[in-house]
Amino acid sequence: MAIETKPWLVLSLLLLAANCVDGESQLPCVFIFGDSLSDSGNNNNLPTFAKSNYLPYGIDFPNGPTGRFTNGRTSIDFATELLGFEKFIPPFANTRGFDIQKGVNYASGSAGIRPETGTHMGADIYLGAQVKNHEVIYSKIAEKLGGSEKAKLYLSKCLYYMNIGSNDFINNYFLPNFYPTSRIYTPLQYVHLLIDQYAGHIQDLREVGARKFVIVGLSLIGCTPSALSRYKTHGSCVKELNDASILFNNKLKSLVDRFNINFFAHSIFIFINNTVVNPGTLPGLDVLDAPCCLSGENGQCIPDKIPCKNVDAHLFWDQFHTTQAVNQFTAKSLYNDIKLLIVHHG
Ligand SMILES: *[C@@H]1O[C@H](CO)[C@@H](O)[C@H](O)[C@H]1NC(C)=O
């Protein structure tokens, strides 16, 4: 993963780095928007098949299954730990016992930027609804801090981590039996539509104080075990799917660049290129195409089946989601990128 830098960003980083030597952990709060890559339990009580609060999911997690779609921690779990947070950021569905001022996780498995995405599996919380949930949290914080201005000032210091969009392809555009989008739009038209909607939701977050955004691009969706078996490519990634990821990422990167110019000094956006983490680029893994758990029709682990023994040698945990070992690897570069943002706009 590499962040995209601009000359002015590099310059201000150099200037700020001088008086910010141990500028770590300056981040008081993190709000998380996304899909199953980040979900930590928001789908547990929704009527959907897209849930994972059962074994073998969570088999390597401290408290067992929680609704995370992997064997252990997600990459944002690892990243927030590296940022100095002692507790996990709680899911919006259950913040009991947590301080919401340190952040909330709104991510929902199967969700996308479009409201209908993923709904053939049941209910999910799409990006627009996640933003609405954040507005509920905003009101609570405003009540606590004594007014909306104080809340916005506080919330301007938080990190807004957004990692969403894969499902708009794999659980929408490329499922023509369930969704009409591929008959209505060309891939380019569809990507433009997604990016416009994404931009609108980011604007809504800015209205309630958000200023520091980390916007994560899509990984190569054509390289998942699900894609390999569905398209019967004999092991090579599905070009049509990967091309969609790359097209989306290019437009998302342009949006981030545009926002950085338009909101200069009022917001900072960092685009993280996630296509760099793909099969073949990670050392120490030798099973790149087969999941570790036994998975069923929907690509998720079959309940209570014993998973593979050498989980850390696997890139994928189930048909779609990477193992904890890979998430930890991803989180390290994520953390380095987030640190730049804190230093720049601390
Ligand atoms: C992301 O990285 C890949 C691989 O290095 C590169 O081909 C692609 O152009 C990058 N995408 C963006 C939007 O920067």
The ligand as an SDF file (V2000), in Angstrom:
LIG
                    3D

 14 14  0  0  0  0  0  0  0  0999 V2000
   -2.3290    1.3110   -7.2180 C   0  0  0  0  0  0  0  0  0  0  0  0
   -1.2070    0.4610   -7.3030 O   0  0  0  0  0  0  0  0  0  0  0  0
   -1.1560   -0.3070   -8.4830 C   0  0  0  0  0  0  0  0  0  0  0  0
   -0.0400   -1.3010   -8.3640 C   0  0  0  0  0  0  0  0  0  0  0  0
    1.1470   -0.7030   -7.9380 O   0  0  0  0  0  0  0  0  0  0  0  0
   -1.0340    0.6330   -9.6780 C   0  0  0  0  0  0  0  0  0  0  0  0
   -0.9950   -0.1020  -10.8660 O   0  0  0  0  0  0  0  0  0  0  0  0
   -2.2280    1.5820   -9.6970 C   0  0  0  0  0  0  0  0  0  0  0  0
   -2.1030    2.5330  -10.7220 O   0  0  0  0  0  0  0  0  0  0  0  0
   -2.3990    2.3020   -8.3610 C   0  0  0  0  0  0  0  0  0  0  0  0
   -3.6890    2.9930   -8.3670 N   0  0  0  0  0  0  0  0  0  0  0  0
   -3.8510    4.2640   -7.9860 C   0  0  0  0  0  0  0  0  0  0  0  0
   -5.2180    4.7970   -8.0640 C   0  0  0  0  0  0  0  0  0  0  0  0
   -2.9500    4.9590   -7.5830 O   0  0  0  0  0  0  0  0  0  0  0  0
  1  2  1  0
  1 10  1  0
  2  3  1  0
  3  4  1  0
  3  6  1  0
  4  5  1  0
  6  7  1  0
  6  8  1  0
  8  9  1  0
  8 10  1  0
 10 11  1  0
 11 12  1  0
 12 13  1  0
 12 14  2  0
M  END
$$$$
